[in-house]
Amino acid sequence: MTYLYQEQNWQSQMSDLITSPQELLEQLQLSPTELLSGALLASEQFKLRVPRAFVKKMEIGNAYDPLLLQVLPHHLELEEHEGFVTDPLGEEQANQLPGVLHKYKSRFLLTLTGACAVHCRYCFRRHFPYQENLPKNDDWLHIKHYLEQHPEINEVILSGGDPLTLSNRKLALWIERLESLAQVKILRIHSRVPIVIPERIDEELVYLLKNSRLRVILVVHANHAAELDALTCSKLSMLVKEQILVLNQAVLLKGVNNSTSVLIELSQRLFEAGVLPYYLHVLDKVKGAHHFDLHTNEIDDIYRELLASLPGYLVPKLVREIAGEKNKTPLFGASSF
């Protein structure tokens, strides 16, 4: 009975997201006159979506809450800025088949769904044409053939959208398909859902991942320690206890986490849950996200302080993804940007 409740719970949360800027502001007891008009305009281009559980982690009455800033549409998203484009990572060129993005030699990415539990305002795929690229059941044979034609691929990354918005049954189907190919050794799942709806980590999902013949890695996405409450950490720890490697990637965002102390607290909180900091991304220059961008010198100063303050295993790699490059570009100083 416990599992049935959990399954209904996360799915009901997915179907009861806050999609109205006015409702979000009311929940946080914020004056709509200050923020609502810009939020409504920006939401017309990229809809507001945020789980109620994530909103409960926000500070009531704080218009600058770092979690709120990540999800609330803003009029600045409507501005045009040089270099900020709809496809900053050149994914259209890497889109080999419906659902397939092949950018790196030994691994490729499957976008199984365009659905997300939360619309992060800095998302580099906010303009991605998902409906044209979602793989149907019949597409599996084409994907299988593509993999067999590229024997160097030994790792598949499930992405989206967010793959953990799919049911456990659908996930199991795709995992079984990948397990049928001897060349595939590693399955990586990139998901923000465990952070915004931690109940998604249910017993059936844990069983599915720990019993796969593939080496499973879950990469979650938290940008601030306030996202990691006791429930979220306990759910992530469930996976760690079953020998599933859990990593975190964050994005440096102006007003959210552009502070060494904030990033230190994030790394420490992750480690308490058994999660290792993996990547700290410089903002992808996607149209609509310019207001989150940071100056090169500020990024450099923050990261140098982070290196000096934490042991190496708690320092995420500072990287930028550049369209057309065969790997993420490590950044070690201002001259590397």
N, C-alpha and C positions, 0 to 999 in steps of 0.2 A: 504493500500500500504506500510505503514511503516513496518508492520510485515513481509510482503513478502520480503522486502529488507534485513531485519535483518536475516531471515532464510537463504536466499541465501548467505549472507555475511559470517556467521560462517561456513557454509558447504563448501563454496568455499575456505575459509582459511584452512580447514581441508584437502582439496584436493591439496593444493599448499604449502605444507610444504617444508622447506629446508632440503634436505637429503644428500647433498654433503658437506663434510668438507671444500673443496676448496671454494665453493660458500659462506659458512658461514664466512670464514676468509676474503674473498674479500669484503663482505658486511660491515665488521668491519674495513676494511683497515689495516689488519694485514698481515705481511710477511708470506707467506705460507711455506717458507723454514725452519722456526723455528718449526712449529707445524704440518705441513701437513702429513709427513710420518707416524708419530705415530698415528695420527688421522685416517688415512686410514686403518691402520692395525687393530686398535681397533674397527673401524666401521664395519669391516668384521664379527666380532663376535656379536656385538650389534649395530644395525644401528643407525645412527644419524637421528633424527626427531625433528624439532623445528619449531614452527609457526613464520612467518615473523613479526607478531605483537610483539611477545616476543623478537625477535632480536632487534627491534627498541627501546626497553627499555635498551639495553646494551650500554656501553660507547665506542664510536668509538676510535680505536687505543689502547685500553687497553686489553692486553692479559690476565690480571688477573681480569677482570670484574667478579664479583661474580655470575652474571647470566650466563655468558659464561662458567664458570668453571663447572656449573651444567650440561651442555649439550654437550660440545665439547669432543669427544672421545680422549683418552690419552693413550700413549704407556704404562703407568704404570698399566693400566687395564689388561695387558697381563701377569703380574707377578703372580707367585704363592706365597701365604702366608698361613702359618699354621692357621687353624681356620676359614679361609674364604672359604665358600663352596657354592654350587649352590642352596641349599635349607636351608638357615639359620634358618628359622622359623618352619621347620618340616611340611610344608603344604601338602606334599605328603601324609603323614599319616592322615591328617585331611580332605582330599579330599574324602568325602563320596559318592558323586554322581557327574556326569558331572555338573560343575558349582557350586557345593556346598562345602564350607569349614566350618566345624563345630568345632570350637576350644573352644568356651565359652558357658556356660550353657544356658543363657537366650536369646542368639542371634546367628544368623549364617549369613554367608556371601555368596552372589551370585556373581560369576564372569560371567557377561553377555557377555563380549567381551574381546578380547585380544588387541584391538586397543587402542592406546594412541595418544594424540595430540603432546606429547613431550616425548622423551626418556631421562629420568633423569639418569645420569651415575651411581648413587648410588642405583638404584631401587632394592629392595629386591626380586622382581619377574622377574628380567631380564632373568632368565633361566627357568621360569615357562612354562610347556608344555600346552599352551592355546588350541591348536587345538584339543587335546585329551579331553578337559574338558569343552568346550563351550556347554551350554545347548541348545538343539533344541526344537522346539515347542512340540514335543511328550514327551520330558523329564519333562514337567510341571506336569504331573500326578504323576510321581515318586517323584518330589520335594514336591508336595502337600501332598502326602502320608507320606513322611519323616517328614514334619512339624506336621502333625496330630499325628504321632507316638511320637512326642516330644512336648507335650503340654506346657512344661516350656519355649519354645521359644516364645517370644513376640515381638522381634525386628529383622528385616531383614536389612542387610547392603548390598547395591549395590556397587560392586567394579569391578575390572578388572585387567588389562587394565583400561579403564576409562568409566564408564557408561554414561557420558554425551557426549561421541562420538556417541552414538546412537541417532536416530531421536526421536523427541517428540512422534511420533506415536508408536514406539517400546517401549519407556519408559512407555507410557500410558497403553499399553497392559500388561506389567509386574506389574505395580501398581494396575491395576484392578484385576489381578489374586491374588495378595497379599491381597487386600482389601476384597476379597471373604472369607477369613479365619478370623473368629472372634478372634482367639487367637493372631493375629498379630496386635499390637497397634502402633508400631513405625517403621518408615522407615528412615534409614540413608543412605545418598548418599555420597560416598567419591570421590572427583573429583579434578583434577588439571586444568581442562579445563577452568573454570571461571577466573583463574589467567593468563593463557597463551593465551586464546582467549575469552576475556570478553564478546564479542557479543553473546556468547552461551546463556547467560542469556537473553532470549527474552521473549516477552509478553506471548506467548503460554506456555512456560516452567513455568513461574511464575504462570500463571492461573492453570496449571496442578497440581503444588505442593501445592498451597494454598487451592485448593478445594478437596484435598484428605481427606478421613475420617481418614487417618493415621496421626499421629504426625510426621511431616517431619523435619529432621535435615540434613543440608548440611555441610559437613566437607571439606573445601578447603585446599590447600597445597601451602603455600608461605613460603619461607625461608629467604627472605630479603625484606626490605622495598622498594627497587627499583622495585620490581615486582608489587607494588601497586600504579599504576599511577591513575590519576583522573578518567579515563574511567572505570578502573577495580573497583575502590571504588564505583563509582556511580551504577554500575551493581550489586554489592554485596548489596548495600543499598536498591535496589529495592526489594530484597527478605526479608530483615530485616523489611522493612515497611509493608510487608504483613504477619508479625508475623511468618516468617520462621526462625528458629534458625540457625545461621551460625557460625561455629566454624573453627578454623585453627589449623592444625598440621604442625610442622616444624621438620626438621632433623638437628642436629648439624653436620656441615661439615667443615673440615679444609680448610681454604682459602676462605670460603664463608660467614660464620656467627659465627665463633668462637671468638666472641668479645661481651662483655656485652653491649657496646654502640650500636652495630648493632642490637642485640636482643631487647634492649629497644625501639629503633626506630621502629622495626617491630611491637612490641606489641602496641605501641601508634598509629601507622598508621592503624593497624587493627581496633582498637577501634574507630577511627574516622569514619570508614566505618560501624560501628555497629557490627563488628565481634569480638568474644572473643577468645583469645589464649587458646588452649585446651591441646595439647600435644607438648612437645619438646622431640623428639626421639633421643636416642643415636643410632649411626649408626648400622644398622643390618649388620652382618659380611657376606656379600654376595661376592662371588668371583668376582673380578674386581673392588672393591670399597675401597681397603685398603688405597689408597692415601688420602681418605677423613677422615680417622680415627683419633681420638684424644686420648691423654693420659688421663688416669683416673683423675689425679690431675688437669689437665687443665679444664676438664669438671666440676669438683667439684668447682674450683675457680670461673669459669664463673657463675655457677648457684647460688652460695652464693652471689655474687655481684648482680645478678638479683633480688634475694629475698630482698636484702637490698635496692634496688633502685626503685622498683615498688610496687604499691598497690597489694594486693593478687589477685584481680580479673584480673590483667594483667600479672600474672606470669603463664605460661603454666606448666603443670605437667611434670617433667623430668622422663622419663620412658625408660625401655628397654623391648623388647619383647623376651621371652625365649621360645624356642621350647618345647612343651609339657605342659607348665604352663597354668593354667585356667584363667589367667588374666595377664595384663601387669604389670611388676615389677617396682614399684616406687623407685626412687633413691634419697636419701636424703644426701648422703655424700660419700666420697671415699670408705668407708667400705661396701657400698651397691652395688658396681659395680661387 
